[in-house]
Every structure is written in C-alpha cells, then in structure tokens.
Amino acid sequence: MKIKLNDDQVEIARQARRFIDNECPMEYVREMFEDPRGFTDDSWRKMVEMGWTAMLLPEVYGGLDMDLMDLCVIFEEMGRRVTPGPLFSTVLLAGETVKEAGDESQKEKYLTGIATGELRGTLALSEPDGGADLDYIRMEARADGDRFFLSGTKLFVPDAHTADFIIVAARTGDGGDSRDGTSLFILDSGLEGISISLLPSMDSTRKLCAVEFRDVAVSQEDMLGRRDRGWDYLARSLKRAQVGLCAESVGGAERCMEIATQYAKERIQFDQPIGAFQAVKHRCSQMFLEVESARSLLYWAAWTQDHGNPREVALSASAAKAYCTENFKNVACAAIQVLAGTGFTWEHDLHFFLKRAKANEVMMGDPVYHREEIARIMGEGE
C-alpha cells in the first residue's frame, strides 16, 4: 500500500483548495453558521459542477467511479475551512448506503439524482436512548399487510431539513443480536407524518435535526435491501462515512496547526517571538506529530475501504475514527492555548475548528465506542 498521493490526487487536492479558498472564505462560514439552512444553492451547484457528488458513484448512474481516497483529499480541504453544506450527508451517508443496499430501480433514481445534484439525502440512525452505540435501533416499523408504519424519533440527523430523501433504520424483527432485525427504508422527506426540526448544537456549520415519525406509511418498494438485514449494509457504508469524517478532521487539525505556528512566529513577548520559548515550540511540534500520524492512519483506512479484506476494512475505519477525530480536538485545543485569550474571541476563526472537532469526535461513534470495536475485532482474529 502506498500512502503517498498520486499525481491525480495531488491535482484533485489543488483544485479543491483553490475552489474552497474562492467560494468558502471564513466570512461565508460565519454567515452560514447563523443561517438556518446552512448553505446556499449557488455553493451547492458549484460543488456539483466540480463533480464532487459523482465521484464515488458508478458510471452507469452518471458517476465517476473513483476511490474513497480520491474523495478524502477533497474532504481534507473542506476540513481546512470547516466548509458547510450537505456534501457529507448526501454522498457518504445516503449515497453509499443506496449503493450498498438499493435495487436497480432505487439506484437509478437516487444515485443518478445525487450525481446530478438534483437530490440531497441523509441517514437517520441515532435514537434518544442510544448514546454512542450506532447499532442501538429500537424504532419500530410495524407491518400491516403489504405496508409498514414507522413511529419514533431519530436524533442528530445531518442536514435532514434540506434533504429530499431520508434513509431510516428501523426494527422489523426480533433478532437475538442487537444488529439483527433491522431494516432500511428510503423515504421522501415530505411524507405525511414526518416532522423535522433543527437541534441546537455546538457546531452550527453542520446542521443537525430531530426527525419524528408518526405512523408514516411506507410500502415494500421503499425498503432498501433485504428485510431484517439492514445492518449488513450499514456496517459497510458507515465505515466509509467514518473515514470521510476523519479526512475532514485531519484537514481541520492541519489548519489549526498552521494558525498556531504562524502566530508563534509573529507574536512578540520579551523582545522575541513566543515560538522561541520551549513550552510553545514543543506544543507546536507535538501538533505536527499528531497531524502527520493522523494523516497516515487516514490514508491507510481510505485505501483499505476499497482494497482491503473485511477485517482490515473494519479495523482501519475504527482506528482512524478514534484517533483522527480525537487528535483534531487535541490540536484545536493546543492551538487555542498558543494564541491564549486571542483564540477564545468570537472574532478569531479558531473556535469554529474546536466546535467542529468536538462534533466530529462524537459523531458516528465516539473514541470509546471505536476502541471497543477495535478490541472486539482483534479478539475475533485470535
């Protein structure tokens, strides 16, 4: 495995950085932080025109059939600007799940719509009593003839308020294992009985929603994949989404390091830059070590998702999610310490990175959850 980017990926990253520098300055981030929608149609259209929504999709549905590593270099650049918008929820949460579980007609409809930017989607998974456990699914899909009725609440659903469709995980059976008996349904977000509300959150650059289902009627045709086997599909698609979140975290951590080291070179105390003091220079050095080690782990995980065996896929995704997101938080905190009081002010950009870091750390399983997953996988390999 090579963890060095190839020439095409270097060019993808260069174009992405230029695009984000032009289209997503921090002034735009601040505006979208306060905006209930969280992005503009113009910014979404331009991302679609860049081909970002089509990268991971098969060519037959209008996609580019590229590897996850190719998309990760874009998410790294987006992380450097805490770029708002529904790209993550649409491409990695919704798109990857439809790829894994959808039948031909579902793929034709939804994947083609994602590729062209006409459809935005998301995944409703977490529930009020679930904590960090991704497989805690108690919401019921009650069978009645050839229909199901969904009732319950899903929390922390990214970008549900602007999604055209929502993939919902609900229980249709009583399996002995917590992951048995789960089915996936793909629904129009405007169906009768669905109500969506924004949740207050630390990181308002990514909008999170509560989605309530009150006897929402769905048909057999709305089911993704086989009944009661929904977790088989989620187990694969969620790992790819976790790696994408890690890419964003590595980019954000790198930007925090750059802000801190530049400040350490310019801020003068006692007639010399504060970077000349051991406590500051060692803190900046530690940030570099954490960013580069996280990047290595990210690239291993991204490569493995497309080329590794199932054990490597699961192990690398959990290892990256535990390490990269935790490191992002650590580096953001260290950067604020280097800037001292300046880093805490609303006028400075660093607080946006710390908020995104804390949100990414707990999203899709916190480090404790993924360390448990690592221990489980390693135990099974003995």
C-alpha positions in Angstrom: 0.0 0.0 0.0 1.2 3.5 -0.9 0.1 6.3 1.4 1.6 9.0 -0.8 -1.0 10.7 -3.1 -0.6 10.0 -6.8 -0.4 12.8 -9.3 -4.2 12.8 -10.0 -5.0 13.0 -6.3 -2.5 15.9 -5.8 -4.3 17.7 -8.7 -7.7 17.0 -7.1 -6.5 18.5 -3.8 -5.0 21.5 -5.6 -8.2 22.2 -7.4 -10.3 21.7 -4.3 -8.2 24.1 -2.2 -8.4 26.8 -4.9 -12.2 26.3 -5.2 -12.7 26.4 -1.4 -10.5 29.4 -1.0 -12.5 31.3 -3.5 -16.0 30.0 -2.6 -15.8 29.4 1.1 -13.9 32.2 2.9 -14.4 32.3 6.6 -16.8 35.2 6.2 -19.1 32.7 4.4 -18.6 30.1 7.2 -19.7 32.7 9.7 -22.7 33.6 7.7 -23.8 30.0 7.3 -23.2 29.4 11.0 -26.1 31.7 11.7 -28.2 30.7 8.7 -30.9 28.1 9.4 -30.4 26.4 6.1 -26.6 26.2 6.4 -25.6 26.6 2.7 -26.6 28.4 -0.4 -28.0 26.9 -3.6 -25.1 28.6 -5.5 -22.4 26.9 -3.4 -24.1 23.5 -3.8 -24.4 23.9 -7.5 -20.8 24.7 -7.8 -19.8 21.7 -5.8 -21.9 19.6 -8.1 -20.2 21.1 -11.1 -16.8 20.3 -9.7 -18.0 16.6 -9.8 -17.8 16.0 -6.1 -21.3 14.5 -5.7 -20.5 12.0 -8.5 -17.0 10.8 -7.6 -17.9 7.6 -5.8 -20.8 6.6 -7.9 -20.7 4.0 -10.7 -20.5 5.4 -14.3 -23.8 3.8 -15.2 -25.6 6.3 -12.9 -23.6 9.3 -14.0 -20.8 8.8 -11.6 -17.0 8.9 -12.0 -16.4 5.5 -10.3 -13.4 6.8 -8.2 -11.9 5.5 -5.0 -12.7 6.8 -1.5 -9.1 8.1 -1.3 -9.9 10.5 -4.1 -12.8 12.0 -2.2 -10.9 12.1 1.0 -8.4 14.6 -0.3 -11.4 16.9 -1.0 -12.8 16.4 2.5 -9.3 17.3 3.9 -9.5 20.6 2.0 -13.1 21.1 3.2 -11.9 20.5 6.8 -9.3 23.3 6.5 -12.2 25.7 6.1 -14.9 23.9 8.1 -16.9 24.1 4.9 -20.6 24.0 5.5 -23.1 22.2 3.3 -24.8 18.7 2.8 -22.0 17.0 0.8 -21.1 14.6 3.6 -24.6 13.6 4.4 -25.6 13.3 0.7 -22.6 11.5 -0.7 -21.3 9.4 2.2 -24.3 8.7 4.4 -27.1 8.5 1.8 -25.2 7.7 -1.4 -23.0 5.0 0.0 -26.0 3.3 1.7 -28.0 3.3 -1.5 -25.0 1.8 -3.3 -24.8 -1.0 -0.8 -28.5 -1.8 -0.3 -30.5 -0.4 -3.2 -32.1 -2.4 -6.0 -31.6 -1.4 -9.7 -34.6 1.0 -9.8 -33.6 2.6 -6.5 -30.1 3.1 -7.6 -31.2 4.5 -10.9 -33.4 7.1 -9.2 -31.4 8.1 -6.2 -27.8 7.7 -7.4 -28.5 9.5 -10.6 -30.1 12.3 -8.7 -27.2 12.6 -6.4 -24.7 12.6 -9.2 -26.5 15.5 -10.9 -27.1 17.4 -7.7 -30.9 17.2 -8.1 -31.3 15.1 -5.0 -29.9 15.5 -1.5 -30.2 12.8 1.1 -29.3 11.8 4.6 -29.3 8.9 7.1 -31.5 8.7 10.2 -29.8 6.3 12.6 -29.3 7.6 16.2 -32.1 7.5 18.8 -32.7 9.3 22.1 -31.6 6.4 24.4 -28.8 5.1 22.2 -25.8 7.1 23.3 -22.8 6.4 21.2 -23.9 2.9 20.1 -24.6 3.0 16.4 -26.4 -0.3 16.5 -28.9 0.8 19.1 -32.1 0.8 17.0 -35.5 0.5 18.7 -37.7 2.5 16.4 -40.5 0.2 15.2 -41.6 -0.5 11.6 -44.9 -2.2 12.2 -46.0 -4.5 9.4 -49.6 -4.3 8.3 -50.4 -6.2 5.1 -48.1 -5.0 2.4 -47.2 -1.8 4.2 -45.1 -0.7 7.2 -45.8 2.1 9.6 -42.9 3.9 11.1 -43.2 5.5 14.5 -40.4 7.0 16.6 -37.8 9.7 16.8 -34.3 10.0 15.3 -31.8 12.5 16.6 -28.7 14.2 15.2 -29.7 13.6 11.6 -27.3 15.7 9.5 -29.0 18.2 7.1 -32.4 16.5 7.3 -34.1 19.9 6.9 -32.8 20.3 3.4 -32.8 16.6 2.3 -35.1 15.4 -0.4 -35.0 11.9 0.9 -34.1 10.2 4.2 -32.9 6.6 4.8 -34.3 5.3 8.1 -33.1 2.3 10.1 -36.0 0.7 12.0 -36.7 -2.7 13.5 -38.9 -5.2 11.6 -37.9 -8.3 13.6 -36.7 -9.5 16.9 -33.2 -10.9 16.4 -31.1 -12.2 19.3 -28.3 -9.8 18.4 -28.9 -6.1 18.6 -28.0 -5.8 14.9 -30.5 -8.4 13.8 -34.0 -7.5 12.8 -33.1 -4.0 11.4 -34.4 -2.9 8.0 -33.7 0.2 6.0 -36.4 2.4 4.4 -35.8 5.2 1.9 -38.5 7.9 2.2 -39.4 11.2 0.6 -38.7 13.8 3.4 -42.1 15.4 2.7 -44.2 12.4 3.5 -47.2 12.9 5.8 -46.3 12.1 9.4 -42.7 13.2 9.1 -41.7 16.4 11.1 -38.2 17.8 11.0 -36.8 20.4 13.4 -33.3 21.8 13.8 -31.4 20.9 17.0 -29.3 23.5 18.8 -25.7 22.3 18.6 -22.2 23.4 19.3 -21.1 23.3 15.6 -23.8 25.1 13.6 -21.7 24.8 10.5 -23.2 21.3 10.2 -26.9 21.4 10.9 -28.3 18.5 12.9 -32.0 17.7 13.1 -34.6 15.7 15.1 -36.9 13.7 12.8 -40.2 12.5 14.2 -42.2 9.7 12.5 -45.9 9.4 13.4 -47.3 6.3 11.7 -45.6 7.1 8.5 -46.9 4.6 5.9 -44.3 3.1 3.6 -44.6 0.2 1.1 -42.4 -2.8 0.4 -40.8 -0.9 -2.5 -39.5 1.7 -0.1 -37.3 -0.9 1.7 -33.6 -0.9 0.9 -32.1 -4.4 0.7 -33.4 -7.5 2.4 -35.8 -7.3 5.4 -34.1 -7.7 8.8 -30.6 -7.5 7.2 -30.2 -3.7 7.2 -27.2 -3.7 9.4 -25.3 -5.8 6.9 -25.4 -2.8 4.5 -24.9 -0.2 7.2 -21.8 -1.9 8.5 -20.1 -1.3 5.2 -21.4 2.2 4.3 -20.9 3.6 7.8 -17.2 2.7 7.7 -16.7 4.7 4.5 -18.6 7.7 6.0 -16.4 7.4 9.2 -13.3 7.6 7.1 -14.6 10.7 5.3 -15.2 12.3 8.6 -11.6 11.5 9.5 -10.4 13.2 6.4 -12.3 16.4 7.4 -10.7 16.1 10.8 -7.2 15.8 9.5 -7.6 18.9 7.3 -9.1 20.9 10.2 -6.2 19.8 12.5 -3.6 20.8 10.0 -5.2 24.3 9.6 -5.2 24.7 13.4 -1.5 23.9 13.5 -0.8 26.4 10.8 -2.7 29.2 12.6 -0.8 28.4 15.8 2.6 28.2 14.3 2.2 31.4 12.3 1.0 33.2 15.5 4.0 31.8 17.4 6.3 33.3 14.8 4.7 36.7 14.8 3.7 37.3 18.5 6.5 39.1 20.3 7.0 38.8 24.1 10.1 39.9 26.0 11.6 41.1 22.7 11.3 37.8 20.9 8.7 35.6 19.2 6.8 33.4 21.6 7.8 30.5 19.4 11.3 30.8 20.7 10.1 29.6 24.1 10.4 25.9 24.7 6.8 25.4 26.0 5.4 26.9 22.8 7.7 25.4 20.3 7.3 21.9 21.8 3.5 22.3 21.7 3.7 23.3 18.0 6.0 20.3 17.4 3.5 18.0 19.0 0.7 19.3 16.8 2.8 18.4 13.8 3.4 14.9 15.1 -0.3 14.4 15.7 -1.4 15.8 12.3 1.0 13.7 10.3 0.3 10.5 12.3 -3.4 11.0 11.9 -3.0 11.6 8.1 -1.1 8.3 7.8 -3.8 6.4 9.6 -6.4 8.2 7.5 -4.8 7.2 4.2 -4.5 3.6 5.3 -8.1 3.5 6.3 -9.2 5.2 3.0 -7.1 2.8 0.9 -8.4 -0.2 2.8 -12.0 0.5 2.2 -11.6 -0.1 -1.5 -8.8 -2.7 -1.4 -8.6 -4.5 1.9 -10.2 -7.6 3.3 -13.3 -7.3 5.6 -11.3 -7.4 8.8 -8.9 -4.7 7.6 -11.9 -2.6 6.5 -13.5 -2.7 9.9 -10.3 -2.3 11.9 -8.9 0.6 9.9 -12.1 2.6 10.0 -12.5 2.3 13.8 -8.8 3.0 14.3 -8.9 6.1 12.2 -12.2 7.3 13.7 -10.9 7.0 17.2 -7.5 8.6 16.5 -8.1 11.3 13.9 -11.1 12.9 15.5 -9.6 12.8 18.9 -6.4 14.3 17.5 -8.4 17.1 15.8 -9.8 18.1 19.2 -6.4 17.9 20.9 -4.7 20.0 18.2 -7.5 22.6 18.2 -7.2 22.9 22.0 -3.5 23.3 21.8 -3.7 25.9 19.1 -6.1 28.0 21.3 -3.6 27.7 24.1 -0.8 29.0 21.9 -3.0 32.0 21.0 -4.2 32.4 24.6 -7.0 34.9 25.0 -7.0 35.8 21.3 -8.0 32.3 20.4 -11.1 32.4 22.6 -12.6 35.6 20.9 -15.5 35.4 18.5 -13.5 37.5 16.1 -10.9 34.7 15.6 -11.6 31.7 13.5 -10.2 29.0 15.8 -13.4 28.5 17.8 -15.1 27.2 14.6 -12.4 24.5 14.4 -12.8 23.5 18.0 -16.5 23.2 17.6 -16.2 21.1 14.5 -13.6 19.0 16.3 -15.8 18.3 19.3 -18.7 17.5 17.0 -16.7 15.1 14.8 -15.3 13.3 17.8 -18.7 12.1 18.9 -20.4 11.8 15.5 -20.8 8.2 14.2 -19.3 6.7 17.4 -17.0 8.4 19.9 -13.4 7.2 20.5 -14.6 4.9 23.4 -17.1 3.2 21.1 -14.4 2.6 18.4 -11.8 1.4 20.8 -14.3 -1.2 21.9 -14.8 -2.1 18.3 -11.0 -2.4 17.8 -10.8 -4.7 20.8 -13.7 -6.8 19.5 -12.1 -7.2 16.0 -8.7 -8.0 17.4 -10.3 -10.6 19.7 -12.1 -12.3 16.8 -8.8 -12.5 15.0 -7.1 -14.6 17.7 
